[in-house]
Amino acid sequence: MSSYTGATSASGWSWGATWTSGDDAHEDEEDGEEYHGYVTGRDCLLLLVDCSAGMFESSGEDEAAFELCIRCCKTVLLNKIISSDKDLMGVVLFGTDKHKNPSDFKNVFILQDLDLPDAPRIKQLDEFLEDPDLASNFETEYGHNDSFSLSDVFWTCSNMFSKLSIRAAHKRILLFTNNDNPHHGSVPLQRQAKTKAKDLAEAGIELELMHIQPPGGRRFDISLFYQDLLFTSDDDGPVPDASSKFEELLTRVRSKEHMQRALQRIPFCLAPGLEIGIGVYCMVREARKPSFVRLDRRTNEELKTQTKYLCDDTGNDLMKGDLKYYQMFGGEKVIFDKEEVDQIKRFDQPGMVLIGFKPRSRLKRHYYVKPANFIYPDETVIQGSGKLFTALLRRCLARDVIAICRYIPRSNASPVFIALVPQDEERDDQGVQLSPPGFHVIFIPFAGELRNLTINETARASTAQIDAAKAVVKKLSFPFDSESFENPLLQKHYRTLEAIALEQPSTEQVNDLTMPDVERIERRAGTLLEEFKQLVYTPDYDPEKSGTKRKASSSANGASKRAKISEGDVVDVEEYAKNKTLNTLTMPILKNYLKSVKRKVAGKKQDLIDSINEHLGIA
């Protein structure tokens, strides 16, 4: 998240804190709008790993800090391949005796230059993790040297970013170390490192510290040195405690791994003449397998898809300016050009407009339309937005109310009603932000989108049956968390790809956590389930037998299931047209009818239906 000055002291919340949206959101589709604009380009990430001797010390059965770092680097690489394979990543070692960098700086070794993540890079990191004598072999191949200069390390990273041939939207460095004062006793080196860190910040390169618990249980004191290097720490809230476990370190890395991208950056109008800037973010999006890429069977080169529009009469290519659109109205074609269509779609300028407030209890669960978004103040849109946003959030939380607003995400989008549900900030024991402060954007339906259901009266459950059901539910209740359940189909897909790319043996069996644990359920509630079954079902009930199939209800408007109509059947097409059921007829029947009335036979099924309706004067 972009940060701003003064927000933390005013509210106690840290608007600049990085939070995980769950996914990289879609970029804005519009260009040139006043409040729109997303910096296009790739995300570039450098993983900076301290390789001094202290990073290889381990206490008891715990992993050495260096192993934790390499495991995190490998996990980030794998995640990038799956979620953002166009982003660039690199790994730089410092504190080594040997060096490898264009500037010939001592004790700086570029292990992996900034490039796309791929299988050979993962294999290289695997070699470190699979080495049973890692500390000894690393000292032989790379060596340790504590006389490094962080200024040289930062200079090397800056050069790596500057030499990129592509446009980088975000440049970030994650620094892994367990040494809280690397230049102890050397004031010149400390001053040079702070100066270079400031240069990185001015160049738009973000520096994040992934500090690890020093050996011996000593506390990592960030105030000794690194606090002066992290120019975003004031806005990021309290600095998390040093990590000692892989899971803790990986959680922090994941929170910094992706740069959150706004769906829109738009104004939020609270009253006439009073606006604040907000960013809209995607919190939940369905994870899908990537689409397959078509290749030429002879050369294995990627094929490019081109779409051309041809004139049905002349066969000539049509440009976009030659195209027109129509809508049937009263049996007539109403013709529009592209500009008129765009003008019809454009309702108002993008943004949110506050309508009023309602108690939180008025927001019903059945109002759900689609997954929610999240809004966060954005100083790049309107300066000073954070403080006013904070005041609004605090009052909504205090009064337990939601804000009802009109929302237009883009210039060509339809307006929708939304409810802004306030959320307070939440952090874990390590100080890592779990939930950011802000508003969830809940999409609510219009009047025409609500349906009234006619529910037939059924037999009511008895008190004994209700009590038995309550006992079963209570016994089988468990704390549910979506992050604990992975999509088994996606896991199998990516594990198979990983095994093929890394030339590994057959993949291990995927543990499908969506399947119920029958043995555990039987152990916990077997007796209660049997009692419930005896109270609800008849004595001859057999769950193994399939239930009787429900008969389809008859319908006068032709919505019920029909027998398939073949081409040779005599069909009253005009009657089907009057009942608006032409879509149930086959293509040959529609074409035969059009030929019989001397109409053109061309296009898709909907084109044929439109042509018949036009001929009969049916809107």
C-alpha positions in Angstrom: 0.0 0.0 0.0 1.1 3.5 -0.6 1.8 5.4 2.6 1.5 8.9 3.7 2.8 11.1 6.5 1.0 11.8 9.7 -1.7 9.1 9.6 -0.4 6.9 12.3 -0.2 9.5 15.0 -3.8 10.6 14.2 -5.5 7.3 14.3 -3.3 4.6 15.8 -3.7 2.7 12.6 -1.0 2.4 9.9 -2.5 3.0 6.5 0.9 2.3 4.9 1.1 -1.2 6.2 1.3 -3.9 3.6 -1.6 -6.3 3.6 -2.3 -9.4 1.5 -5.3 -9.2 -0.9 -5.0 -12.9 -1.8 -4.2 -12.3 -5.2 -2.9 -9.8 -7.7 -6.0 -7.8 -8.7 -6.8 -6.9 -12.3 -5.5 -3.7 -13.6 -7.9 -0.9 -14.5 -9.3 -1.2 -17.9 -9.6 2.5 -18.7 -6.8 4.9 -19.7 -6.8 8.6 -19.3 -9.4 9.0 -16.7 -8.8 11.7 -14.1 -8.9 9.4 -11.1 -7.9 6.2 -12.8 -4.4 5.1 -13.5 -2.4 2.1 -12.6 1.3 2.0 -13.3 1.7 -0.8 -15.7 4.8 -3.0 -15.8 6.3 -6.0 -14.0 7.0 -6.5 -10.4 10.7 -6.9 -9.7 11.8 -8.5 -6.5 15.4 -9.1 -5.1 16.0 -11.5 -2.2 19.0 -10.3 -0.3 20.5 -13.0 1.9 23.1 -12.5 4.6 25.7 -15.3 4.4 27.9 -14.4 7.4 29.0 -17.2 9.8 26.2 -16.4 12.3 23.5 -17.3 9.7 24.7 -20.9 9.7 24.6 -21.4 13.5 21.7 -23.4 14.8 20.4 -24.2 18.3 19.1 -27.7 19.0 16.8 -29.1 16.3 16.0 -25.7 14.8 17.1 -25.0 11.3 20.0 -22.5 10.7 18.8 -19.0 9.6 20.4 -19.5 6.2 18.4 -22.6 5.5 15.2 -20.8 6.5 16.1 -18.0 4.0 16.8 -20.4 1.2 13.5 -22.3 1.8 11.6 -19.0 1.7 13.4 -18.1 -1.5 12.4 -21.4 -3.1 8.8 -21.0 -2.0 8.6 -17.4 -3.4 10.0 -18.7 -6.7 7.4 -21.4 -6.9 4.6 -19.0 -6.0 5.8 -16.6 -8.7 5.7 -19.3 -11.3 2.1 -20.1 -10.4 0.7 -16.6 -9.7 2.9 -14.1 -11.5 5.2 -15.8 -14.0 5.9 -12.6 -15.8 7.5 -10.9 -12.7 11.2 -10.9 -12.3 13.2 -12.3 -9.3 16.8 -12.4 -8.3 18.8 -13.7 -5.3 21.9 -11.9 -4.0 24.2 -13.2 -1.3 26.3 -10.9 0.8 28.9 -11.6 3.5 30.6 -14.2 1.3 34.4 -14.4 0.9 34.0 -14.7 -2.9 32.3 -12.1 -5.0 30.5 -12.0 -8.3 29.0 -8.7 -9.5 29.6 -6.2 -12.3 31.1 -3.6 -10.0 33.6 -6.1 -8.6 32.5 -5.2 -5.0 34.0 -7.5 -2.4 31.8 -9.9 -0.4 28.8 -9.5 -2.8 27.8 -12.6 -4.8 24.9 -12.5 -7.4 23.5 -16.0 -7.2 20.6 -15.4 -9.6 20.2 -12.2 -11.7 16.9 -10.5 -12.2 15.0 -12.8 -14.6 11.8 -14.8 -14.9 11.5 -17.7 -12.4 12.1 -21.1 -13.9 13.0 -24.7 -13.0 16.8 -24.3 -13.1 16.7 -21.6 -10.5 14.6 -23.7 -8.2 17.0 -26.6 -8.7 19.9 -24.4 -7.7 18.2 -23.5 -4.4 17.3 -27.2 -3.9 21.0 -28.1 -4.0 21.5 -26.0 -0.9 18.6 -27.6 1.0 19.5 -31.1 0.0 23.2 -30.7 1.1 23.6 -32.7 4.3 26.8 -30.8 5.1 25.6 -27.4 4.0 27.7 -25.2 6.4 31.0 -26.9 5.5 30.4 -27.0 1.8 29.2 -23.5 1.6 32.3 -22.2 3.4 34.4 -24.1 0.9 32.6 -22.8 -2.2 31.5 -19.3 -1.1 33.2 -18.6 2.2 32.2 -16.2 5.0 33.4 -12.6 5.5 31.9 -10.1 8.0 33.8 -7.1 6.5 31.2 -6.5 3.8 29.7 -3.1 3.1 25.9 -2.8 3.0 26.4 0.3 0.9 28.1 -1.8 -1.8 25.3 -4.4 -1.5 22.6 -1.7 -2.0 24.6 -0.3 -4.9 24.7 -3.7 -6.6 20.9 -4.1 -6.2 20.3 -0.6 -7.6 22.5 -1.4 -10.6 20.6 -4.6 -11.2 17.3 -2.7 -11.3 18.7 0.1 -13.5 19.9 -2.4 -16.2 16.5 -3.9 -16.8 15.4 -3.6 -20.4 11.7 -3.8 -19.4 9.5 -1.3 -17.5 9.4 -2.2 -13.8 6.2 -1.1 -12.0 7.5 -2.0 -8.6 11.1 -2.6 -7.3 11.5 -4.2 -3.9 14.3 -5.7 -1.9 13.7 -8.3 0.9 16.8 -8.4 3.2 17.2 -11.6 5.3 19.6 -11.4 8.2 19.9 -12.3 11.9 22.6 -9.7 12.6 21.1 -6.5 14.1 24.3 -4.5 14.0 26.4 -5.5 11.0 28.7 -2.4 11.0 29.3 -2.3 14.8 32.2 0.0 15.5 32.4 1.4 12.0 30.7 4.8 11.7 31.8 5.4 8.1 30.2 2.1 6.9 27.0 2.9 8.9 26.8 6.4 7.3 27.4 5.0 3.8 24.7 2.3 4.2 22.1 4.8 5.5 22.9 7.2 2.6 22.6 4.5 0.0 19.3 3.2 1.6 18.0 6.8 1.3 19.0 6.8 -2.4 17.1 3.6 -2.9 14.0 5.1 -1.4 14.3 8.2 -3.6 14.6 5.9 -6.6 11.4 4.2 -5.8 13.0 1.0 -4.5 11.4 -0.4 -1.4 13.6 -2.0 1.2 12.0 -4.5 3.6 13.7 -6.2 6.5 13.0 -9.9 7.1 14.9 -10.3 10.4 15.5 -13.7 12.0 16.0 -14.6 15.6 19.7 -14.5 16.4 21.3 -17.7 17.9 21.2 -18.1 21.6 17.8 -16.6 22.0 19.1 -13.0 22.0 16.6 -10.3 20.9 17.0 -8.7 17.5 17.3 -5.0 18.3 16.2 -3.1 15.1 17.0 0.2 16.7 20.7 -0.5 16.7 21.1 0.0 12.9 18.3 -1.1 10.6 15.6 1.4 11.8 17.4 4.2 10.1 17.5 2.2 6.8 13.7 1.4 6.6 12.1 4.6 5.5 8.6 3.2 5.5 8.7 1.8 9.1 6.8 4.8 10.6 3.8 4.2 8.4 4.0 0.4 8.6 3.1 0.4 12.3 5.0 -1.7 14.8 7.9 -3.7 13.4 7.2 -7.5 13.7 9.3 -9.5 16.1 12.2 -11.5 14.7 11.1 -14.9 13.2 12.5 -18.2 14.5 10.4 -20.7 12.6 9.9 -21.2 8.9 6.2 -20.6 9.0 6.6 -17.3 10.8 9.2 -16.1 8.3 7.2 -17.3 5.3 4.1 -15.5 6.6 6.0 -12.2 6.7 7.6 -12.8 3.3 4.2 -13.5 1.7 2.8 -10.3 3.1 5.6 -8.4 1.3 6.0 -10.7 -1.7 3.3 -9.1 -3.9 2.7 -5.5 -4.5 -1.0 -4.9 -4.1 -2.6 -3.5 -7.2 -5.7 -1.4 -7.1 -8.7 -2.3 -9.3 -9.5 1.4 -9.4 -8.2 4.6 -7.8 -11.3 6.8 -7.6 -12.8 9.6 -5.5 -15.2 9.0 -2.7 -17.8 11.8 -2.4 -18.9 12.3 1.2 -20.9 15.5 0.5 -21.0 18.2 -2.2 -17.5 19.6 -2.5 -16.0 17.0 0.0 -14.1 14.1 -1.6 -11.4 11.7 -0.5 -9.2 9.4 -2.6 -9.5 5.7 -2.2 -8.1 2.6 -3.8 -10.4 -0.4 -4.5 -8.8 -3.8 -4.0 -9.8 -7.4 -4.8 -9.9 -9.6 -1.7 -11.2 -12.8 -3.2 -10.9 -14.2 -6.6 -11.4 -17.7 -7.9 -8.1 -19.5 -8.5 -8.1 -21.3 -11.8 -5.7 -23.4 -13.8 -3.9 -21.3 -16.4 -5.1 -21.7 -20.0 -3.2 -23.8 -22.3 -1.0 -22.2 -24.9 -1.4 -23.4 -28.5 1.9 -24.3 -30.3 2.7 -25.1 -33.9 3.0 -28.9 -34.1 6.0 -28.6 -36.4 8.1 -25.9 -34.7 6.7 -25.7 -31.1 6.5 -22.0 -31.6 3.6 -20.2 -29.8 0.7 -19.3 -32.1 -0.8 -15.9 -32.2 -4.5 -15.3 -32.5 -5.9 -12.7 -34.9 -9.6 -11.7 -35.2 -10.9 -10.3 -38.5 -14.4 -9.1 -39.4 -15.5 -9.8 -42.9 -18.4 -8.3 -44.9 -21.0 -11.0 -45.6 -21.7 -9.5 -49.1 -18.3 -8.6 -50.4 -15.9 -10.6 -48.2 -13.8 -7.6 -47.6 -12.0 -6.9 -44.3 -13.9 -4.5 -42.0 -12.2 -2.1 -39.7 -13.6 -1.2 -36.3 -14.8 2.1 -37.7 -16.9 0.2 -40.2 -18.9 -1.7 -37.6 -22.3 -0.7 -36.3 -24.6 -2.3 -33.7 -28.3 -2.7 -33.4 -30.9 -3.5 -30.9 -34.4 -4.9 -31.8 -37.2 -2.7 -30.6 -40.8 -3.2 -31.7 -39.7 -5.3 -34.6 -37.3 -2.6 -35.9 -33.6 -2.5 -35.9 -32.3 0.5 -33.9 -28.8 1.2 -35.3 -25.9 2.6 -33.2 -22.3 3.4 -33.9 -19.5 2.8 -31.5 -19.6 6.3 -30.0 -23.3 6.1 -29.4 -22.9 2.8 -27.6 -20.2 4.2 -25.4 -22.3 7.2 -24.6 -25.3 5.0 -23.6 -23.0 2.9 -21.3 -21.5 6.0 -19.7 -23.8 6.8 -16.7 -21.6 9.1 -14.7 -18.0 9.7 -13.7 -16.3 6.8 -11.9 -16.4 7.0 -8.1 -18.4 6.4 -4.9 -21.1 8.7 -3.6 -22.3 8.4 0.0 -26.1 8.1 0.3 -26.5 7.4 4.0 -26.0 5.1 6.9 -27.8 2.0 8.2 -27.4 -0.3 11.2 -25.1 -3.3 10.4 -28.0 -5.6 11.2 -29.9 -4.3 8.2 -27.4 -6.0 5.8 -28.8 -9.5 5.2 -26.8 -12.5 4.0 -29.2 -13.2 1.1 -28.3 -9.9 -0.4 -25.0 -11.5 -1.6 -24.4 -10.6 -5.3 -20.7 -11.3 -5.8 -17.4 -11.4 -3.8 -16.6 -8.2 -1.9 -13.9 -5.7 -2.6 -12.0 -3.6 -0.1 -11.3 0.2 0.0 -8.3 1.9 1.5 -7.3 5.6 1.5 -5.1 6.7 -1.4 -3.1 9.9 -1.0 -2.1 9.8 -4.7 -5.6 10.7 -5.7 -6.4 13.4 -3.1 -3.9 14.6 -0.5 -5.2 14.3 3.1 -7.5 11.5 2.4 -6.2 9.3 5.1 -7.2 11.4 8.1 -10.8 11.9 6.9 -11.0 8.2 6.0 -9.8 7.4 9.5 -12.5 9.6 11.1 -15.2 7.9 9.0 -14.0 4.4 9.9 -13.7 5.1 13.6 -17.3 6.5 13.8 -18.7 3.6 11.8 -17.0 1.1 14.1 -18.1 3.0 17.2 -21.7 3.2 16.1 -21.8 -0.2 14.4 -23.2 1.2 11.2 -22.6 0.6 7.5 -22.4 3.2 4.8 -24.7 2.8 1.8 -23.2 4.2 -1.4 -23.6 4.4 -5.2 -20.5 2.9 -6.9 -19.4 3.3 -10.5 -16.0 1.4 -10.9 -15.2 2.6 -14.5 -16.5 5.2 -16.9 -18.4 2.6 -19.0 -19.7 0.6 -16.0 -23.2 0.5 -14.7 -23.9 2.0 -11.3 -24.4 -0.4 -8.4 -25.5 -0.1 -4.8 -22.9 -1.1 -2.2 -22.7 -1.3 1.6 -19.4 -0.3 3.2 -18.8 -2.6 6.2 -16.0 -1.2 8.6 -13.2 -3.4 9.7 -10.7 -2.7 12.5 -7.0 -3.6 12.2 -5.8 -6.9 13.6 -2.2 -8.1 14.2 -0.8 -11.4 15.4 1.6 -12.1 18.3 4.6 -11.3 16.0 3.2 -7.9 15.0 2.3 -9.0 11.5 -0.8 -7.4 10.2 -3.6 -9.9 9.7 -6.4 -7.6 8.8 -6.0 -4.0 7.6 -8.2 -1.2 8.7 -10.7 -0.2 6.0 -14.1 -0.9 4.5 -15.4 -4.1 2.9 -17.4 -3.3 -0.3 -20.5 -5.5 -0.2 -22.5 -5.4 -3.4 -26.2 -5.3 -2.7 -29.0 -6.0 -5.2 -31.5 -3.6 -6.8 -35.2 -4.1 -6.3 -35.5 -5.9 -9.7 -32.9 -8.4 -8.7 -34.7 -9.8 -5.7 -36.9 -12.8 -6.1 -39.9 -13.9 -4.0 -40.0 -17.6 -3.4 -43.2 -19.5 -2.9 -42.4 -22.2 -0.4 -44.9 -24.9 0.1 -45.9 -25.8 3.7 -44.1 -28.8 4.9 -44.1 -30.9 8.1 -42.6 -29.2 11.0 -39.9 -30.8 13.1 -40.7 -31.9 16.6 -38.9 -30.5 19.7 -37.1 -33.9 20.1 -35.9 -33.8 16.5 -34.6 -30.2 16.8 -32.7 -31.0 20.0 -31.2 -34.1 18.3 -30.0 -31.9 15.4 -28.6 -29.3 17.8 -26.6 -32.0 19.5 -25.1 -33.3 16.2 -24.2 -29.8 15.1 -22.6 -28.9 18.4 -20.5 -32.1 18.4 -19.3 -31.7 14.8 -18.5 -27.9 15.0 -14.9 -26.9 14.4 -13.1 -23.6 13.8 -13.3 -23.1 10.0 -10.6 -21.1 8.1 -10.6 -21.0 4.3 -6.8 -20.7 4.3 -6.6 -24.3 5.7 -8.2 -25.8 2.7 -6.5 -25.9 -0.7 -8.2 -26.7 -4.0 -7.2 -30.4 -4.6 -7.5 -30.1 -8.4 -5.2 -27.1 -8.5 -2.7 -28.7 -6.2 -2.5 -31.9 -8.3 -2.1 -29.8 -11.4 0.7 -27.7 -10.1 2.5 -30.5 -8.4 2.4 -32.4 -11.7 3.9 -29.4 -13.5 6.5 -29.0 -10.8 7.6 -32.6 -11.0 7.9 -32.5 -14.8 9.7 -29.2 -14.8 12.2 -30.2 -12.1 12.6 -33.7 -13.5 11.4 -35.2 -10.2 9.9 -38.7 -9.8 6.1 -39.2 -9.8 4.3 -36.7 -7.6 3.0 -37.6 -4.2 -0.6 -38.1 -3.5 -2.6 -34.9 -3.0 -4.3 -34.8 0.4 -7.9 -33.8 -0.4 -9.0 -31.8 2.7 -12.4 -31.2 1.3 -13.4 -34.8 1.8 -15.1 -35.5 5.2 -13.2 -37.5 7.7 -15.8 -40.3 8.1 -13.9 -42.2 10.9 -13.5 -39.0 13.0 -17.2 -38.1 12.4 -18.3 -41.6 13.5 -16.0 -41.4 16.5 -17.3 -38.0 17.6 -21.0 -38.2 16.8 -21.8 -41.7 15.7 -24.3 -42.3 18.5 -25.9 -38.9 18.1 -26.3 -39.4 14.4 -28.0 -42.8 14.9 -30.4 -41.2 17.4 -31.2 -38.4 14.9 -31.8 -40.9 12.1 -34.2 -42.9 14.3 -36.2 -39.7 15.3 -36.4 -38.3 11.7 -36.6 -41.3 9.3 -38.9 -44.3 9.1 -37.7 -47.6 10.4 -37.3 -49.0 6.8 -35.1 -46.0 5.7 -32.0 -47.2 3.8 -29.4 -44.4 3.1 -27.6 -46.6 0.5 -30.6 -46.6 -1.8 -31.0 -43.6 -4.1 -34.1 -41.4 -3.6 -36.9 -41.4 -6.1 -36.4 -38.9 -8.9 -38.6 -35.9 -8.7 -41.0 -35.5 -11.6 -40.6 -32.4 -13.7 -43.5 -30.0 -13.2 -45.5 -29.0 -16.3 -45.3 -25.5 -17.5 -47.5 -23.6 -19.9 -44.7 -21.3 -21.2 -42.6 -24.1 -22.5 -39.9 -24.0 -19.8 -40.4 -27.7 -18.9 -38.2 -30.4 -20.4 -39.2 -31.4 -24.0 -38.4 -34.3 -26.2 -35.8 -33.5 -28.8 -37.2 -32.3 -32.1 -35.5 -33.7 -35.2 -35.1 -32.1 -38.6 -37.8 -34.2 -40.2 -40.6 -33.3 -37.8 -43.3 -30.8 -38.8 -42.8 -27.8 -36.6 -44.9 -24.7 -36.3 -42.0 -22.2 -36.1 -44.3 -19.2 -35.8 -45.9 -20.7 -32.7 -42.5 -21.2 -31.2 -41.6 -17.6 -32.0 -44.8 -16.3 -30.3 -43.9 -18.3 -27.2 -40.3 -17.1 -27.4 -39.0 -20.7 -27.4 -37.1 -20.6 -30.7 -33.9 -21.5 -28.8 -35.3 -25.0 -28.3 -35.4 -25.7 -32.0 -32.4 -27.1 -33.9 -30.3 -25.2 -36.4 -31.6 -27.1 -39.5 -35.2 -26.4 -38.6 -34.5 -22.7 -38.2 -32.6 -22.6 -41.5 -35.3 -24.5 -43.4 -37.9 -22.0 -42.2 -35.7 -19.0 -43.2 -35.2 -20.5 -46.7 -39.0 -21.0 -47.0 -39.6 -17.3 -46.4 -36.8 -16.2 -48.6 -34.6 -14.9 -45.8 -30.8 -15.0 -45.6 -29.5 -18.1 -43.9 -26.2 -17.2 -42.2 -24.6 -16.7 -38.8 -25.0 -18.3 -35.4 -28.2 -19.7 -33.9 -29.0 -16.4 -32.2 -28.6 -14.6 -35.6 -31.2 -17.0 -37.1 -33.6 -16.5 -34.2 -33.2 -12.7 -34.6 -33.9 -13.0 -38.3 -37.1 -15.0 -37.7 -38.3 -12.6 -35.1 -37.6 -9.7 -37.4 -39.5 -11.4 -40.2 -42.5 -12.0 -37.9 -42.3 -8.5 -36.3 -41.7 -10.0 -32.8 -39.6 -7.9 -30.5 
